[in-house]
C-alpha cells in the first residue's frame, strides 16, 4: 500500500516522495516580468525537499500575461533570471518544473497597450482584474482567429524551450482555473463554430495540440498538465464536466505525459466555490499514468487518497507558503504554521522567505 513518503517516478523525473509543491502565484518579479532571482532562489530552495516543485504560473508571452509582478519565460532576460533559481534548487537536492501560463480573457488591456485580450470567444470574465494601478473590470475578449492558433502553439513551444534552457526539469501546461486553455474547454466560454468549438472533441483540440507540441519539444516524460474539473472557475463552467474532463484525460493519456494534476472543489478565494461531485474518480479510470490531486488536503485525507489508489501523489499549495519544510512536518505529524494572506503578493522577503522550518522554530 503506497504512502506519501514513498518515492515515485513522474515520467522522466524521479521524485523521492509523493508530496508535491503546487504552483502558487507570488509575484516577486520586476515590471517587465523578469524574476527577482535571489528572492525566488531562496524561496524555492527552502522547499526543495518536496518530491517535485511545480513553480508558479509563468507567462508564455506578453499577450498571455496579466498579473502584476508575475514572471515570464518568453525572452532571454527572463531565462537568465531563472537560471540561478533552478541551479539553487538542484544544489539543494530538489527537482523543479515550470508551469506555462496564458491567461486569455483574464488579461486586462493595461498589460497589452490597450489591446483586447484573446480567448476562445468574445466573452467577458466576471469581476475585476488586478493591474499595476489597482483593480479594474475585465473587458470583452476577442476570439482567437484560426490563423493565430499556430502562432499561439509556437509561443508555448518557445516558452518550453526557454524553460529547459533555464534549467527546469520539465514543464506543466496550465489548462485550469479559467485561463486560456480552460476557456476553450468549457461550454459557457467557448461558442466557436469551427474545429475548436461545439463538440467536446473539438473543445479539447487546443489542449491536445498544445500538449502534443510540448511533448515534441521536451519529451512526454517531462511534460505534465493541470486541469480543474470542478464547477464554475473564474466564470468558466460546463454542463457535462465528467464527459468533458474524462475525454481530456484520455487524450493526455494517449500522449503518455509524465503526470496529470487535478485541482478540485475550490472553496475560497477568487476562483468560486463548487458543490460539483469530484470528477477525479472517473478520470482515474481512464488516466493510468501518475495522477496528482490538489485542493485543501490534510495529512489524513492525503494519506487516505494515496493509500486507496485514487491518487499517486498530492500537491499542496497554501501549506507550502508558510511551511518550507512541509515534508518533514507531515512526516512528524507536526502542527503547520499558518500563512499571512496580507503578504501573498507583496514585493519582498516578508511572508516569502522568512517562515522558519520546524527545527528553527523549535530551537527558538
TABELVEN-V137499 format. One record per pair of residues at least 24 apart in sequence whose ideal C-beta (glycine too) atoms are under 10 Angstrom apart, sorted by sequence separation. I is the first residue (numbers start at 0). GAP is how many residues later the second one is. If there is no record, write none. Layout:
I:GAP
I:GAP
This chain:
57:24
104:24
105:24
107:24
115:24
116:24
117:24
118:24
119:24
224:24
283:24
333:24
336:24
32:25
72:25
115:25
116:25
117:25
118:25
155:25
180:25
181:25
226:25
261:25
279:25
283:25
20:26
32:26
72:26
102:26
109:26
115:26
117:26
179:26
180:26
183:26
224:26
283:26
317:26
331:26
334:26
20:27
28:27
54:27
70:27
72:27
107:27
108:27
114:27
117:27
224:27
259:27
282:27
283:27
302:27
330:27
333:27
20:28
21:28
27:28
32:28
72:28
107:28
151:28
223:28
258:28
266:28
267:28
283:28
301:28
328:28
333:28
20:29
26:29
28:29
32:29
71:29
107:29
108:29
109:29
174:29
180:29
222:29
259:29
260:29
261:29
262:29
263:29
264:29
265:29
266:29
280:29
321:29
323:29
327:29
328:29
18:30
19:30
20:30
22:30
23:30
25:30
28:30
31:30
54:30
70:30
107:30
108:30
117:30
179:30
180:30
224:30
232:30
248:30
252:30
256:30
258:30
259:30
260:30
261:30
262:30
263:30
264:30
265:30
279:30
298:30
320:30
323:30
324:30
327:30
18:31
19:31
20:31
21:31
22:31
23:31
24:31
25:31
39:31
54:31
69:31
106:31
107:31
174:31
248:31
251:31
257:31
258:31
259:31
260:31
261:31
262:31
263:31
264:31
279:31
298:31
320:31
323:31
324:31
325:31
327:31
16:32
17:32
18:32
19:32
20:32
21:32
22:32
23:32
24:32
32:32
105:32
106:32
174:32
219:32
222:32
224:32
229:32
233:32
255:32
256:32
257:32
258:32
259:32
260:32
261:32
262:32
263:32
277:32
297:32
298:32
321:32
322:32
323:32
324:32
325:32
328:32
15:33
16:33
17:33
18:33
19:33
20:33
22:33
23:33
24:33
35:33
52:33
69:33
104:33
222:33
223:33
224:33
225:33
226:33
227:33
228:33
229:33
230:33
232:33
240:33
245:33
248:33
249:33
252:33
255:33
256:33
258:33
259:33
260:33
261:33
321:33
322:33
323:33
324:33
15:34
16:34
17:34
19:34
20:34
21:34
22:34
32:34
34:34
54:34
66:34
104:34
106:34
117:34
172:34
222:34
223:34
224:34
225:34
226:34
227:34
228:34
229:34
230:34
231:34
241:34
244:34
248:34
251:34
252:34
254:34
298:34
320:34
321:34
322:34
323:34
324:34
14:35
15:35
16:35
20:35
22:35
32:35
33:35
34:35
35:35
65:35
104:35
105:35
148:35
174:35
202:35
219:35
220:35
221:35
222:35
223:35
224:35
225:35
226:35
227:35
228:35
229:35
230:35
235:35
236:35
240:35
241:35
243:35
244:35
247:35
248:35
249:35
250:35
251:35
252:35
298:35
319:35
322:35
324:35
14:36
15:36
28:36
32:36
34:36
52:36
63:36
64:36
65:36
66:36
104:36
143:36
174:36
219:36
220:36
221:36
222:36
223:36
224:36
225:36
226:36
227:36
228:36
229:36
233:36
234:36
235:36
240:36
242:36
245:36
248:36
249:36
250:36
252:36
323:36
324:36
13:37
14:37
30:37
32:37
33:37
34:37
63:37
64:37
65:37
103:37
104:37
172:37
210:37
214:37
218:37
219:37
220:37
223:37
224:37
225:37
226:37
227:37
229:37
232:37
233:37
234:37
236:37
240:37
241:37
244:37
245:37
248:37
249:37
251:37
298:37
12:38
13:38
28:38
30:38
32:38
33:38
34:38
63:38
64:38
65:38
172:38
199:38
218:38
219:38
220:38
227:38
232:38
233:38
237:38
240:38
244:38
245:38
247:38
248:38
297:38
12:39
28:39
29:39
32:39
49:39
62:39
63:39
65:39
66:39
140:39
143:39
207:39
211:39
215:39
218:39
231:39
232:39
236:39
241:39
242:39
245:39
246:39
247:39
248:39
26:40
28:40
31:40
32:40
40:40
44:40
47:40
57:40
59:40
60:40
62:40
63:40
65:40
66:40
103:40
143:40
172:40
199:40
203:40
206:40
207:40
210:40
214:40
217:40
231:40
241:40
245:40
248:40
9:41
26:41
27:41
28:41
29:41
32:41
33:41
39:41
40:41
43:41
44:41
47:41
52:41
54:41
56:41
57:41
58:41
59:41
60:41
62:41
65:41
66:41
69:41
172:41
202:41
203:41
206:41
210:41
213:41
214:41
229:41
230:41
231:41
232:41
240:41
241:41
244:41
245:41
9:42
24:42
26:42
27:42
28:42
32:42
34:42
39:42
40:42
42:42
43:42
44:42
45:42
46:42
47:42
51:42
52:42
53:42
54:42
55:42
56:42
57:42
58:42
59:42
63:42
64:42
65:42
67:42
140:42
171:42
184:42
185:42
211:42
214:42
229:42
230:42
231:42
244:42
248:42
7:43
25:43
26:43
27:43
28:43
31:43
33:43
34:43
36:43
37:43
40:43
41:43
44:43
45:43
47:43
48:43
50:43
51:43
52:43
53:43
54:43
55:43
56:43
57:43
58:43
59:43
63:43
65:43
67:43
170:43
184:43
199:43
203:43
207:43
210:43
211:43
213:43
214:43
227:43
229:43
230:43
6:44
7:44
24:44
25:44
26:44
32:44
33:44
36:44
39:44
40:44
43:44
44:44
47:44
48:44
49:44
50:44
51:44
52:44
53:44
54:44
56:44
58:44
62:44
65:44
66:44
169:44
180:44
181:44
184:44
187:44
188:44
199:44
202:44
203:44
206:44
207:44
210:44
229:44
230:44
231:44
5:45
24:45
25:45
31:45
32:45
33:45
34:45
35:45
36:45
39:45
40:45
42:45
43:45
44:45
46:45
47:45
48:45
49:45
51:45
52:45
53:45
55:45
56:45
61:45
65:45
148:45
180:45
181:45
188:45
199:45
202:45
203:45
206:45
228:45
229:45
230:45
4:46
24:46
31:46
33:46
34:46
36:46
37:46
38:46
39:46
40:46
41:46
42:46
44:46
45:46
47:46
49:46
56:46
64:46
65:46
145:46
148:46
170:46
180:46
181:46
185:46
188:46
189:46
199:46
200:46
203:46
204:46
207:46
210:46
227:46
229:46
230:46
3:47
29:47
33:47
34:47
36:47
37:47
40:47
44:47
46:47
47:47
63:47
64:47
142:47
148:47
170:47
178:47
185:47
187:47
188:47
199:47
203:47
207:47
228:47
229:47
29:48
32:48
33:48
34:48
36:48
39:48
40:48
43:48
44:48
45:48
47:48
58:48
62:48
63:48
140:48
142:48
143:48
145:48
169:48
187:48
188:48
189:48
198:48
199:48
203:48
229:48
28:49
34:49
35:49
39:49
44:49
46:49
61:49
62:49
142:49
144:49
145:49
168:49
169:49
175:49
176:49
178:49
185:49
186:49
187:49
188:49
228:49
229:49
261:49
268:49
34:50
36:50
37:50
40:50
43:50
61:50
101:50
145:50
159:50
167:50
171:50
172:50
174:50
175:50
176:50
177:50
185:50
186:50
187:50
200:50
228:50
229:50
260:50
267:50
29:51
36:51
40:51
44:51
61:51
65:51
142:51
162:51
169:51
170:51
171:51
172:51
173:51
174:51
175:51
176:51
181:51
182:51
184:51
185:51
186:51
187:51
227:51
228:51
28:52
43:52
58:52
62:52
125:52
143:52
169:52
170:52
171:52
172:52
173:52
174:52
175:52
181:52
182:52
183:52
185:52
186:52
226:52
259:52
260:52
262:52
63:53
101:53
124:53
142:53
152:53
155:53
156:53
159:53
160:53
163:53
168:53
169:53
170:53
171:53
172:53
173:53
174:53
175:53
176:53
182:53
184:53
185:53
186:53
226:53
228:53
258:53
260:53
261:53
62:54
63:54
101:54
142:54
151:54
155:54
159:54
162:54
163:54
167:54
169:54
170:54
171:54
172:54
173:54
175:54
177:54
178:54
181:54
186:54
228:54
258:54
260:54
262:54
62:55
99:55
154:55
155:55
158:55
159:55
162:55
163:55
177:55
178:55
185:55
99:56
148:56
152:56
156:56
159:56
160:56
176:56
177:56
181:56
184:56
226:56
258:56
99:57
101:57
148:57
151:57
152:57
155:57
156:57
159:57
160:57
175:57
176:57
177:57
178:57
186:57
100:58
124:58
151:58
155:58
158:58
159:58
163:58
177:58
185:58
99:59
149:59
152:59
153:59
156:59
157:59
162:59
176:59
177:59
184:59
69:60
99:60
118:60
119:60
122:60
148:60
152:60
156:60
175:60
184:60
67:61
68:61
97:61
118:61
119:61
148:61
151:61
152:61
155:61
156:61
66:62
67:62
97:62
99:62
117:62
119:62
120:62
143:62
159:62
184:62
65:63
66:63
67:63
68:63
99:63
116:63
119:63
120:63
149:63
159:63
184:63
65:64
66:64
67:64
97:64
98:64
118:64
119:64
124:64
65:65
67:65
97:65
117:65
118:65
119:65
122:65
123:65
223:65
229:65
67:66
96:66
97:66
119:66
122:66
223:66
225:66
227:66
95:67
120:67
122:67
180:67
227:67
97:68
120:68
122:68
220:68
223:68
225:68
97:69
98:69
119:69
120:69
121:69
219:69
97:70
118:70
119:70
120:70
95:71
96:71
97:71
99:71
100:71
101:71
102:71
105:71
118:71
119:71
120:71
65:72
95:72
96:72
97:72
98:72
99:72
100:72
101:72
105:72
106:72
119:72
120:72
268:72
20:73
94:73
95:73
96:73
97:73
98:73
99:73
100:73
101:73
104:73
105:73
106:73
174:73
22:74
24:74
94:74
95:74
96:74
97:74
98:74
99:74
102:74
103:74
104:74
105:74
19:75
20:75
22:75
23:75
93:75
94:75
96:75
98:75
99:75
102:75
103:75
104:75
120:75
22:76
24:76
100:76
102:76
103:76
119:76
120:76
15:77
19:77
21:77
85:77
89:77
98:77
101:77
102:77
103:77
105:77
119:77
174:77
15:78
22:78
32:78
85:78
88:78
89:78
100:78
101:78
103:78
104:78
15:79
86:79
87:79
88:79
89:79
100:79
101:79
103:79
172:79
14:80
78:80
81:80
85:80
86:80
88:80
100:80
102:80
103:80
13:81
73:81
77:81
81:81
84:81
85:81
99:81
101:81
12:82
78:82
82:82
83:82
84:82
85:82
12:83
74:83
78:83
81:83
82:83
83:83
84:83
85:83
119:83
12:84
73:84
77:84
78:84
81:84
82:84
104:84
172:84
9:85
62:85
72:85
73:85
77:85
78:85
79:85
80:85
81:85
82:85
103:85
171:85
174:85
175:85
10:86
72:86
75:86
78:86
79:86
81:86
119:86
171:86
174:86
175:86
176:86
9:87
71:87
72:87
74:87
78:87
169:87
170:87
171:87
173:87
175:87
62:88
63:88
72:88
73:88
77:88
78:88
169:88
171:88
62:89
72:89
75:89
168:89
169:89
171:89
176:89
225:89
60:90
71:90
72:90
60:91
63:91
59:92
62:92
63:92
72:92
177:92
60:93
61:93
72:93
176:93
177:93
59:94
60:94
176:94
177:94
59:95
60:95
63:95
72:95
175:95
176:95
58:96
59:96
137:96
59:97
60:97
137:97
59:98
60:98
72:98
59:99
58:100
59:100
30:101
57:101
59:102
26:103
59:103
57:104
24:105
57:105
125:106
126:107
54:108
57:108
101:108
125:108
126:108
124:109
125:109
57:110
63:110
99:110
124:110
59:111
123:111
124:111
122:112
54:113
57:113
59:113
65:113
122:113
57:114
59:114
99:114
52:115
56:115
63:115
52:116
53:116
54:116
57:116
63:116
119:116
51:117
53:117
54:117
56:117
62:117
118:117
51:118
53:118
175:118
56:119
51:120
53:120
56:120
59:120
96:121
56:122
99:123
96:125
98:125
99:125
96:126
98:126
99:126
96:127
98:127
105:128
104:129
105:129
103:130
104:130
105:130
34:131
102:131
104:131
103:132
129:140
127:142
126:143
125:144
126:145
125:146
22:149
59:150
22:151
22:153
22:154
12:156
11:157
12:157
10:158
11:158
9:159
10:159
9:160
96:161
96:162
98:162
56:169
53:170
51:172
53:172
22:203
21:204
53:205
11:206
51:206
11:207
51:207
53:207
10:208
11:208
12:208
10:209
11:209
12:209
10:210
11:210
9:211
10:211
11:211
12:211
8:212
9:212
10:212
10:213
9:214
129:215
22:238
53:238
19:239
21:239
22:240
51:240
53:240
19:241
21:241
50:241
14:244
10:245
12:245
10:246
11:246
12:246
9:247
10:247
9:248
10:248
8:249
9:249
8:250
7:251
51:261
53:261
50:262
52:262
50:263
51:263
53:263
50:264
49:265
49:266
52:267
21:270
49:270
22:271
17:272
19:272
21:272
19:273
21:273
46:273
17:274
19:274
45:274
46:274
49:274
14:275
21:275
48:275
49:275
69:275
46:276
47:276
48:276
49:276
50:276
68:276
12:277
42:277
45:277
46:277
47:277
48:277
49:277
67:277
68:277
10:278
18:278
42:278
45:278
46:278
48:278
66:278
68:278
9:279
10:279
44:279
45:279
46:279
47:279
48:279
67:279
8:280
9:280
18:280
43:280
46:280
8:281
42:281
7:282
9:282
41:282
48:282
18:283
7:284
17:284
18:287
17:288
21:292
22:292
23:292
3:293
17:293
19:293
21:293
23:293
17:294
18:294
19:294
20:294
21:294
22:294
23:294
3:295
17:295
18:295
19:295
20:295
21:295
25:295
16:296
17:296
18:296
19:296
20:296
21:296
23:296
17:297
18:297
19:297
21:297
23:297
3:298
4:298
7:298
14:298
20:298
21:298
2:299
3:299
20:299
2:300
5:300
18:300
19:300
20:300
1:301
3:301
4:301
18:301
3:302
9:302
2:303
3:303
8:303
9:303
20:303
1:304
2:304
7:304
0:305
1:305
7:305
20:305
0:306
1:306
5:306
20:306
42:306
45:306
0:307
1:307
3:307
5:307
18:307
41:307
45:307
0:308
18:308
38:308
44:308
45:308
48:308
1:309
3:309
17:309
38:309
42:309
43:309
45:309
1:310
3:310
16:310
38:310
41:310
42:310
1:311
15:311
18:311
35:311
37:311
41:311
45:311
18:312
35:312
39:312
40:312
41:312
42:312
16:313
35:313
38:313
39:313
16:314
38:314
37:315
25:317
26:317
27:317
29:317
25:318
26:318
27:318
28:318
24:319
25:319
26:319
27:319
23:320
24:320
25:320
26:320
27:320
26:321
27:321
4:322
3:323
27:324
4:325
25:325
26:325
27:325
3:326
4:326
25:326
3:327
